[in-house]
Amino acid sequence: MFEEILGLPVHVLVIHAVVVFVPLLAVLAIAYVGLPRWRHRLDWAVGILAVAAPLVTFVAVQSGEAFTDALVARGFQGPILDQIFEHSRYGDILFRIVLPLGIVAILLLVATSGHPRVPRLPALVTPVLAVAIVALSAAALVYVYLAGHSGAQAVWSTTL
């Protein structure tokens, strides 16, 4: 399922969505926290990205593992395999950051929605969620960079 689409590795295709959706989620979630007047304009985008970013990151990790298995089966070894494993480690960490970021973003959306069905929450909930959003967003931006850079280095250092 995570190996190929029309003869191309799924990983090579889906990483582009990760590179777009994860930073967008991080930046818009921080904007949602820092710009309360704009929340009504950002809530739909944050909600969609809070679901989409972890989903595409999961697919990228799974397809990356399938791609790595295919490369090992072809006989890849040595320093290039070390680079691939480093890239894989960054991707795993990224998923472990983006999933909680998506969950916390949805919780913040619910907590600040003002919907009558949402129970009255303690005053501390929103600031705690806001701090979590900022910390997870910063970590997500760092690890999307590290994963992307290490993956690009693994590809381009062997082809040049």
C-alpha positions, -999 to 999 in steps of 0.1 A, spaced: 0 0 0 28 24 8 52 14 -19 43 28 -54 18 49 -72 20 46 -110 55 33 -107 68 61 -85 77 55 -48 48 69 -26 74 84 -3 88 107 -30 53 119 -38 39 124 -2 69 142 13 59 172 -6 26 173 13 45 170 46 68 199 36 38 221 30 12 210 56 34 207 87 49 242 85 15 256 76 -1 239 106 28 252 128 26 288 116 -12 290 115 -16 274 150 8 299 164 -11 327 146 -43 313 161 -28 315 196 -12 349 191 -40 367 172 -73 361 190 -91 386 167 -83 364 137 -94 331 152 -127 331 134 -107 333 101 -81 308 110 -101 281 127 -112 262 96 -76 261 82 -61 250 116 -88 223 119 -81 209 84 -44 210 89 -46 195 123 -60 164 107 -41 165 73 -6 171 86 -4 141 110 -21 120 83 4 128 55 33 126 80 22 90 89 20 81 53 54 95 47 69 75 75 53 43 64 61 48 28 97 57 38 100 24 56 88 6 26 112 25 3 141 18 27 132 -19 26 132 -18 -12 166 -1 -13 181 -26 11 167 -54 -10 184 -39 -40 217 -41 -22 222 -5 -8 247 -5 20 274 16 36 273 54 42 242 60 21 223 35 43 235 54 73 221 86 58 188 70 51 185 57 86 193 92 100 166 106 77 142 79 89 149 87 126 141 124 119 109 114 102 98 92 131 105 120 156 86 145 133 55 122 134 58 120 172 56 158 173 30 165 146 4 140 160 3 157 194 4 191 177 -27 182 157 -45 169 188 -36 200 209 -47 223 180 -81 206 178 -84 208 216 -76 245 215 -102 250 187 -128 233 208 -118 252 240 -120 286 223 -150 279 201 -176 294 225 -200 267 214 -228 261 240 -221 224 241 -185 228 252 -185 228 290 -170 257 308 -133 249 312 -109 261 339 -92 294 330 -58 277 328 -68 253 300 -64 278 271 -30 292 282 -16 256 287 -28 246 253 -13 278 238 21 271 253 19 235 241 10 247 206 40 271 204 64 245 218 52 217 195 51 240 165 87 251 170 98 215 173 78 205 142 95 233 122 129 221 134 123 184 126 106 190 92 137 209 83 161 182 96 141 154 80 139 172 47 175 183 47 188 148 56 166 132 29 178 156 3 214 151 13 210 113 10 195 117 -25 218 144 -39 251 133 -24 249 100 -42 237 113 -75 263 141 -81 
